[in-house]
Amino acid sequence: MKRFLESESANTKKQKTQANRKYDDSYLQFGFVVKCGSENSTPLPQCVICQETLSNQSMKPSLLKRHQLSKHPETENKPIEFFQRKLTAFRKESKCMSSFTNFNEKFFSFCALLN
């Protein structure tokens, strides 16, 4: 029983000491950017094509390339400019959605004041 508890505590120590991977600008060639809001803490890769967010441990070029080939094979030989255009469109969409969200919150707080 004691060995089981010791091995279990050793496994949790290993999990806690895993280093966070850093984002590199070259990951855009696979269609990935850092998810907004995660830049300072644990950076998370987000696909600019399908907006899927992967774990920090998936921030390896081989795993990002694997996502690209399995989910978006048509983008394999696209130039970096293609992904930069997608990134620009993605950021505009995000900005538009956040402005609608802010508008709805303000509207509902105004309606609450009226009641």
C-alpha positions in Angstrom: 0.0 0.0 0.0 2.8 2.4 0.9 4.5 1.8 -2.5 1.3 2.6 -4.3 0.9 5.9 -2.5 4.5 6.8 -3.1 4.3 6.1 -6.8 1.0 8.1 -7.0 2.7 11.1 -5.4 5.6 10.8 -7.8 3.3 10.9 -10.7 1.6 14.1 -9.5 5.0 15.7 -9.1 5.9 14.9 -12.7 2.7 16.5 -13.9 3.3 19.7 -11.9 6.8 20.1 -13.2 6.0 19.9 -16.9 7.2 23.1 -18.6 4.8 25.3 -20.5 5.6 25.5 -24.2 6.1 28.9 -25.7 4.5 30.1 -28.9 6.7 30.8 -31.9 5.7 33.0 -34.8 6.6 30.2 -37.3 3.6 28.3 -36.1 1.5 30.5 -38.3 2.6 28.4 -41.3 0.5 25.6 -39.8 -2.4 28.0 -39.2 -2.0 28.5 -35.5 -1.8 31.6 -33.3 -1.9 32.2 -29.6 -5.5 32.3 -28.2 -6.4 35.7 -27.0 -6.0 36.1 -23.2 -3.7 33.2 -22.8 -0.5 35.0 -23.9 0.7 35.8 -20.3 -0.3 32.6 -18.5 -0.2 29.3 -20.4 -0.2 30.1 -24.1 -2.7 27.9 -26.0 -2.5 27.4 -29.8 -5.7 28.2 -31.7 -6.3 27.3 -35.3 -7.3 30.2 -37.5 -9.2 28.0 -39.9 -11.6 26.2 -37.5 -10.9 28.2 -34.3 -10.2 25.0 -32.4 -8.0 25.5 -29.3 -5.5 22.8 -28.5 -3.7 22.2 -25.2 -0.3 23.8 -24.4 1.4 20.4 -24.7 0.2 20.3 -28.3 2.3 23.3 -29.2 4.8 21.2 -31.0 5.4 21.8 -34.8 4.7 18.1 -35.5 1.4 18.1 -33.6 0.3 21.4 -35.2 1.2 20.0 -38.6 -0.8 16.8 -37.8 -3.9 18.9 -37.1 -3.4 20.8 -40.3 -3.1 17.7 -42.4 -5.9 15.7 -40.7 -8.5 18.5 -40.5 -7.5 20.9 -43.3 -5.5 19.0 -45.9 -6.3 21.6 -48.5 -4.1 24.2 -46.7 -0.9 22.1 -46.7 0.9 24.0 -49.4 -0.6 27.4 -48.8 1.8 30.3 -48.4 2.1 32.1 -45.1 0.2 35.1 -46.6 -2.9 32.9 -46.8 -2.8 32.3 -43.0 -2.1 36.0 -42.3 -5.3 36.9 -44.2 -7.2 34.3 -42.3 -5.7 35.7 -39.0 -6.8 39.2 -40.0 -10.3 38.0 -40.7 -10.4 35.9 -37.5 -9.4 38.9 -35.4 -12.0 41.1 -37.1 -14.7 38.5 -36.3 -13.6 38.2 -32.7 -13.6 42.0 -32.3 -17.1 42.2 -33.8 -18.4 39.5 -31.6 -17.0 41.1 -28.5 -18.6 44.5 -29.4 -22.0 42.7 -29.8 -21.5 41.0 -26.4 -20.6 44.3 -24.7 -23.7 45.9 -26.3 -26.0 43.2 -25.0 -24.5 43.5 -21.5 -25.1 47.2 -21.5 -28.6 46.8 -22.9 -29.6 44.3 -20.2 -28.2 46.5 -17.4 -30.1 49.4 -18.8 -33.3 47.3 -18.9 -32.7 46.3 -15.3 -32.5 49.9 -14.3 -35.8 50.6 -15.9 -37.6 47.9 -13.9 
